[in-house]
């Protein structure tokens, strides 16, 4: 039931911005070995870097190379299914009745079901939690199985550290219960050392500690505390989960401690809230055992409704397809880049770099979302330059950037709205991306493609006025621009408005015609 609830979201069009650089690293590792420097960007190619999720990267590359994006989606599904099986087994260790819990957990994790290595850390966490809970059924040796699993997981994702924390908490409980000091201390210590059984050694530990401070340098949303409106289910479930864990503390006080620890972690960083759901699942199952049947049914209904309502819009627009999502990733812009052979030094936004590293392997990017592959000064210069178009243009000039792929949506590290200087010509745009070339650079041959009339930096009223009052020569230019915009496929509403305006141009009343058609 749990897999049926969340499994379909593994097969939606791929919109994940980071998976591109994971695939690119997998390709690089297979052909050249583990990189020790940035390797994928022209701006800081020699900056020290270790791929903490190198084994996932290779697996994702292999699956994608063999079966295309369907293979990548299948890999995501296997990781999710394994996680939910682990949650189910963990719940079964503490309850024989709360069969609704895994389905509730599945509905809660849906927003973060995406092809990224954190899915492997979910699987590891769920399995280790299940082993630790079943170990109290007279099978204490099961806890020791977590050690080799953590060693494997440390090569899949740095989040293996959270499984080490869970193992340590349960070892402390076992030590208190059974007084087997040597065994439990050995297992707990081995679990910590297992984090270093990878080519990077202790790098994973440093990586996780560094991420705690990373938001001070880069405004990454998933690293900041989640607001109430962003993760309402998380905030709504903290108190019930902790309360039920307290109710079940006689059965397993370690579970109560784990729930409290992950609640604090989730409140600190949004992406850790989803690990809280995995750990809270058995707490709900254990606590429900102590409730009256009517109370248990009410609790089940409330949690299931909470999870379902949080994803109602996702189910409503659910589409299954093995393709890239062109409305989340610069798929159409990359087609233009390939068609016109744009090369040389270029700028791209923080979020677009991942997809570009995969789709354009012969063109090193300006940056991608591997935050620790770049120096803090690198990001600091950008953030300072984004204070004004003049400073941003000066930065691009100092780096000898020939062309730029910027975001159409304003935001930090996107370049949106900053290349307004006449030295830059807009040669492509859609609802997601804009491409500009330097007029005096090596791509001056693309200047005939410049958008002079239908520009994204003009309001609808300005565009309609420009079309309505255009000379025959300008109108011909605008019609050519419209033909190219159709290929770029921006929003249908915008194209409809342009079509309406051109039709009205011939009738002489563009604004009224478009308003009558519902396009203005």
C-alpha positions in Angstrom: 0.0 0.0 0.0 2.8 2.4 0.9 4.6 1.7 -2.4 1.4 2.3 -4.3 0.9 5.7 -2.6 4.4 7.1 -3.4 5.8 4.9 -6.1 4.2 6.6 -9.1 6.1 9.8 -8.3 9.4 8.1 -9.1 8.3 8.0 -12.8 7.2 11.6 -13.3 9.2 13.8 -15.8 12.6 14.4 -14.2 12.7 18.0 -12.8 15.6 17.5 -10.3 18.3 20.2 -10.9 21.1 18.2 -9.2 20.8 14.9 -10.9 22.6 16.2 -14.0 25.9 16.7 -12.2 25.5 13.4 -10.4 25.2 11.7 -13.8 28.1 13.8 -15.1 30.3 12.7 -12.2 29.3 9.1 -12.7 30.4 9.3 -16.3 33.6 11.0 -15.3 34.4 8.4 -12.6 33.8 5.5 -14.9 36.1 6.9 -17.6 38.7 8.7 -15.6 38.4 7.6 -12.0 37.4 9.6 -8.9 38.0 13.3 -9.3 40.0 15.2 -6.7 39.2 18.7 -8.0 36.1 20.5 -9.3 36.6 19.1 -12.8 33.2 20.2 -14.3 33.5 24.0 -14.2 35.9 26.4 -16.0 35.8 29.0 -13.3 37.4 26.9 -10.5 38.6 23.7 -12.1 41.4 23.1 -9.5 39.3 23.7 -6.4 39.5 20.5 -4.1 36.5 18.3 -4.3 35.5 14.8 -3.3 32.3 13.1 -4.7 30.7 11.9 -1.4 27.9 10.1 -3.4 30.3 8.5 -6.0 28.7 5.1 -5.8 25.2 6.5 -6.4 26.6 8.6 -9.2 28.0 5.6 -11.0 24.9 3.6 -10.4 22.7 6.4 -11.8 25.0 6.9 -14.8 24.9 3.1 -15.5 21.1 2.9 -15.3 20.7 6.0 -17.5 23.2 4.9 -20.0 21.6 1.5 -20.3 17.9 2.4 -20.2 17.7 6.1 -20.5 15.7 8.2 -18.0 13.5 5.2 -17.4 16.5 3.4 -15.9 17.1 6.4 -13.6 13.5 6.4 -12.6 13.6 2.7 -11.9 16.6 3.2 -9.6 14.7 5.9 -7.7 11.8 3.5 -7.4 13.9 0.7 -6.0 15.4 3.0 -3.4 12.0 4.3 -2.3 10.5 0.8 -2.2 13.4 -0.4 -0.1 12.8 2.5 2.3 9.1 1.8 2.7 9.8 -2.0 3.2 12.2 -1.0 5.9 9.7 1.3 7.5 7.1 -1.5 7.4 9.4 -4.0 9.0 10.4 -1.4 11.7 6.7 -0.8 12.5 6.0 -4.5 12.6 8.7 -4.8 15.3 6.7 -2.6 17.7 3.1 -3.2 16.6 0.9 -5.8 15.0 -2.0 -3.5 14.3 -0.8 -0.1 13.0 -0.6 -1.2 9.3 -1.6 2.3 8.2 1.7 3.8 9.3 3.9 2.9 6.3 1.3 4.4 3.9 1.2 7.6 5.9 5.0 7.8 5.8 4.9 7.2 2.1 2.4 10.1 1.6 4.6 12.4 3.7 7.8 11.8 1.8 6.3 12.3 -1.6 7.5 16.0 -2.0 11.1 14.8 -1.8 10.9 11.7 -3.9 13.4 12.6 -6.6 16.4 11.0 -8.3 19.1 12.1 -5.8 21.4 10.1 -3.5 19.5 11.2 -0.4 17.1 8.4 -1.3 19.9 5.9 -0.6 20.3 7.5 2.9 16.5 7.0 3.5 16.9 3.3 2.6 19.9 2.9 4.9 18.1 4.7 7.8 14.9 2.6 7.5 16.8 -0.6 7.3 19.1 0.2 10.3 16.0 1.3 12.3 14.3 -1.9 11.5 17.4 -4.0 12.5 17.7 -2.1 15.8 14.1 -2.5 16.7 14.0 -6.2 15.9 17.3 -6.7 17.8 15.3 -6.3 21.1 13.3 -9.5 20.2 16.2 -11.6 21.4 18.3 -11.1 18.3 20.9 -8.6 19.6 23.3 -9.5 16.8 21.0 -7.8 14.3 22.4 -4.4 15.4 25.9 -5.5 14.2 24.5 -5.8 10.6 24.1 -2.1 10.6 27.9 -1.6 10.5 28.6 -3.1 7.0 25.4 -1.4 5.7 26.7 2.0 7.0 30.1 1.3 5.4 28.3 0.7 2.0 26.0 3.7 2.6 28.9 6.0 3.2 29.8 5.7 -0.5 26.2 6.4 -1.6 25.5 9.5 0.5 27.0 11.5 3.3 23.6 11.1 5.1 24.8 7.7 6.2 25.8 9.6 9.3 22.2 9.7 10.5 22.1 5.9 10.5 25.2 5.9 12.7 23.3 8.2 15.1 20.4 5.8 15.2 22.7 2.9 15.8 24.5 4.7 18.6 21.3 5.6 20.4 20.0 2.0 20.3 23.4 0.6 21.4 23.1 2.9 24.4 19.7 1.5 25.2 21.0 -2.1 24.8 23.9 -1.3 27.0 21.6 0.0 29.7 19.2 -2.9 29.3 21.6 -5.8 28.9 24.8 -4.5 30.5 26.9 -5.9 27.7 29.4 -3.1 27.7 32.0 -4.6 25.4 29.6 -5.7 22.7 27.5 -2.5 22.5 30.4 -0.1 22.7 32.2 -2.1 20.0 29.1 -2.0 17.7 28.6 1.7 18.3 32.2 2.5 17.7 32.3 0.4 14.6 29.2 2.2 13.3 31.1 5.5 13.6 34.2 4.1 11.9 32.1 2.7 9.1 31.5 6.3 7.9 35.2 6.4 6.9 35.1 3.2 4.8 35.2 5.1 1.5 37.8 6.7 -0.7 37.3 10.0 1.0 38.0 8.7 4.5 36.7 11.2 7.1 35.6 13.7 4.4 31.9 12.7 4.8 32.0 13.8 8.5 33.6 17.1 7.5 31.1 17.5 4.7 28.1 17.1 7.0 29.5 19.5 9.5 30.3 22.1 6.9 26.8 21.9 5.5 25.5 23.1 8.9 27.1 26.5 8.2 26.7 26.5 4.4 23.5 28.6 4.4 25.4 31.5 5.8 27.3 31.7 2.5 24.7 30.5 0.0 20.9 30.9 0.2 19.9 27.2 -0.5 16.3 26.7 0.5 16.5 23.1 1.6 19.3 24.0 4.1 17.3 26.5 6.0 14.6 26.0 8.7 11.3 25.1 7.0 8.6 27.7 7.4 5.1 26.6 8.5 3.6 27.1 5.1 6.4 25.1 3.4 6.1 21.9 5.5 2.9 22.1 7.4 2.8 18.4 7.9 6.1 18.3 9.6 5.2 21.0 12.1 1.8 19.4 12.7 3.3 16.0 13.4 6.2 16.9 15.7 4.2 17.0 19.0 2.1 13.9 18.2 5.2 11.9 17.3 7.1 12.9 20.4 4.0 12.3 22.6 3.5 8.8 21.2 7.2 8.1 21.5 7.0 9.0 25.1 3.9 6.8 25.6 5.9 3.9 24.1 9.2 4.7 26.0 8.9 1.6 28.2 9.0 -0.5 25.0 12.0 1.3 23.5 13.3 4.6 25.0 15.9 4.7 22.2 13.1 5.3 19.7 11.8 8.3 21.8 15.4 9.8 21.7 15.7 9.2 18.0 12.3 10.9 17.3 13.4 13.9 19.4 16.8 14.2 17.7 15.3 14.1 14.2 12.5 16.5 15.1 15.2 19.0 16.1 17.2 18.2 12.9 14.1 18.7 10.7 13.4 22.1 12.4 17.0 23.1 11.6 17.1 22.1 7.9 14.1 21.4 5.7 15.6 18.4 3.9 16.1 16.6 7.3 12.3 16.8 8.0 11.8 13.9 5.6 14.2 11.7 7.7 12.1 12.6 10.7 9.1 11.0 9.0 11.0 7.7 8.5 12.0 7.6 12.2 8.6 8.9 13.4 6.7 6.0 11.6 7.6 3.3 14.2 6.9 5.8 17.0 3.4 6.2 15.7 3.0 2.5 15.4 4.3 1.8 18.9 2.3 4.6 20.5 -0.9 3.5 18.7 -0.7 0.2 20.6 -1.2 2.1 23.8 -4.3 3.9 22.6 -7.9 2.8 22.6 -9.2 1.4 19.3 -11.3 4.5 18.6 -8.4 6.8 19.4 -6.0 4.7 17.2 -8.5 4.9 14.3 -8.8 8.7 14.7 -5.1 9.1 14.7 -4.7 7.0 11.6 -7.3 8.9 9.7 -5.8 12.3 10.8 -2.3 11.4 9.6 -3.4 9.8 6.4 -5.6 12.8 5.6 -2.7 15.2 6.4 -0.4 13.4 4.0 -3.0 13.1 1.3 -4.0 16.7 1.5 -0.4 17.9 1.3 -0.1 16.1 -2.0 -3.5 16.6 -3.5 -2.2 19.0 -6.3 0.6 16.5 -7.1 -1.8 13.7 -7.6 -4.1 15.9 -9.7 -1.3 16.7 -12.2 0.5 13.4 -12.0 2.1 12.5 -15.4 4.3 9.5 -16.0 7.0 9.9 -18.6 10.7 9.1 -19.0 11.8 12.6 -20.0 13.3 15.8 -18.7 10.8 18.4 -17.5 11.3 21.3 -19.9 9.4 23.7 -17.6 11.8 23.1 -14.7 15.1 22.5 -16.5 16.7 24.5 -19.5 15.9 21.7 -22.0 14.8 24.1 -24.7 17.7 26.5 -24.2 20.1 23.6 -24.5 18.6 22.7 -27.8 19.3 26.3 -29.0 22.8 26.1 -27.7 23.5 22.9 -29.6 21.8 24.2 -32.8 23.9 27.3 -32.9 27.1 25.7 -31.5 27.6 28.2 -28.6 31.0 27.6 -27.1 33.6 29.4 -25.1 33.3 30.9 -21.7 29.7 31.3 -20.5 27.7 32.1 -17.4 24.9 30.0 -16.1 22.8 30.1 -12.9 23.5 28.0 -9.8 20.5 25.7 -10.5 21.0 25.2 -14.3 24.6 24.0 -14.0 23.7 20.4 -13.1 21.6 19.8 -16.3 24.2 21.5 -18.4 27.1 19.4 -17.2 25.2 16.3 -18.3 23.8 17.5 -21.6 26.8 19.5 -22.7 29.9 17.5 -21.6 32.2 19.3 -23.9 31.4 22.7 -22.4 32.6 23.3 -18.8 30.0 25.2 -16.9 30.3 28.4 -14.9 28.9 26.8 -11.8 26.6 24.1 -10.6 25.0 23.2 -7.3 28.0 21.3 -5.8 28.4 24.0 -3.2 31.6 22.7 -1.7 33.2 22.4 -5.2 33.6 26.2 -5.2 35.2 28.6 -2.7 33.0 30.8 -0.5 34.8 33.8 -2.2 33.5 32.6 -5.6 29.9 32.8 -4.4 30.6 36.0 -2.3 31.7 37.8 -5.5 28.6 36.9 -7.3 26.2 37.8 -4.6 27.9 41.2 -4.2 27.8 41.7 -8.0 24.1 40.9 -8.1 23.5 44.1 -6.2 23.4 46.1 -9.5 23.5 45.4 -13.3 26.7 47.5 -13.5 28.6 45.4 -11.0 27.3 42.1 -12.5 28.4 43.3 -16.0 31.8 44.2 -14.6 32.1 40.7 -13.1 31.3 39.1 -16.4 33.8 41.3 -18.1 36.5 40.5 -15.7 35.9 36.7 -16.2 35.8 37.2 -20.0 32.3 35.7 -20.4 31.2 35.5 -24.0 27.6 34.5 -23.5 25.2 33.9 -20.6 22.3 31.6 -19.9 20.4 33.4 -17.1 17.1 32.5 -15.4 13.9 34.2 -16.3 12.9 34.2 -12.6 14.7 36.6 -10.2 16.7 35.0 -7.4 20.2 34.7 -5.9 22.9 33.3 -8.2 20.6 33.3 -11.3 21.8 36.4 -13.2 18.1 37.3 -13.8 17.6 40.8 -15.0 21.2 41.8 -14.6 22.6 41.9 -18.2 20.7 45.0 -19.3 23.7 46.7 -20.8 23.6 47.4 -24.5 26.8 45.4 -24.9 24.6 42.2 -24.6 22.1 41.0 -27.2 19.2 38.8 -26.3 19.1 36.0 -28.8 16.9 33.4 -27.1 14.2 33.3 -24.4 11.4 31.2 -23.0 9.4 31.1 -19.8 12.4 29.6 -18.0 15.7 30.8 -19.5 17.3 33.7 -21.4 20.4 33.6 -23.6 22.5 36.7 -24.3 25.7 37.1 -26.3 28.3 39.9 -26.0 28.1 42.1 -29.1 31.8 42.5 -29.4 32.5 38.8 -28.7 33.2 35.7 -30.8 29.5 35.0 -31.1 28.6 38.3 -32.9 27.3 36.2 -35.8 24.2 35.5 -33.8 23.3 39.2 -33.6 20.7 38.8 -36.4 18.7 36.6 -34.0 18.4 39.4 -31.4 15.0 40.0 -30.0 14.3 43.7 -30.4 10.5 43.9 -30.2 9.2 40.8 -28.4 11.3 41.0 -25.3 10.7 39.5 -21.8 11.7 42.7 -20.1 8.7 44.6 -21.4 5.3 44.6 -19.9 2.3 43.3 -21.9 1.1 46.8 -22.4 4.5 47.9 -23.8 4.7 44.9 -26.1 1.2 45.5 -27.4 2.0 49.2 -27.9 5.2 48.3 -29.8 3.4 45.9 -32.1 0.5 48.3 -32.6 2.7 51.2 -33.6 5.4 49.3 -35.5 6.5 50.2 -39.0 6.3 47.6 -41.7 10.1 46.8 -41.2 9.7 46.5 -37.4 6.6 44.4 -37.9 8.5 42.0 -40.1 11.2 41.8 -37.5 8.6 41.1 -34.8 6.9 38.4 -36.9 10.3 36.6 -37.3 10.8 36.8 -33.5 7.3 35.4 -33.0 8.2 32.4 -35.3 11.3 31.7 -33.2 9.3 32.1 -29.9 6.9 29.4 -31.1 9.8 27.0 -31.4 11.0 28.0 -27.9 7.4 27.4 -26.6 7.0 29.9 -23.8 3.7 30.0 -22.0 0.7 29.4 -24.3 -1.0 32.5 -22.8 1.9 34.7 -23.9 1.9 33.3 -27.4 -1.8 33.8 -27.6 -1.4 37.4 -26.6 1.2 38.0 -29.3 -0.9 36.3 -31.9 -3.9 38.4 -30.9 -1.8 41.6 -31.0 -0.5 40.9 -34.5 -4.1 40.2 -35.6 -5.2 43.4 -34.0 -2.3 45.3 -35.7 -4.0 44.7 -39.0 -7.3 46.0 -37.5 -5.6 48.9 -35.7 -6.9 48.3 -32.2 -4.5 45.8 -30.5 -5.3 46.5 -26.9 -9.1 46.1 -27.3 -8.7 43.0 -29.4 -6.5 41.2 -26.9 -8.7 42.2 -24.0 -11.7 40.9 -25.8 -9.9 37.6 -26.4 -9.1 37.3 -22.7 -5.4 37.6 -23.2 -4.7 41.0 -21.5 
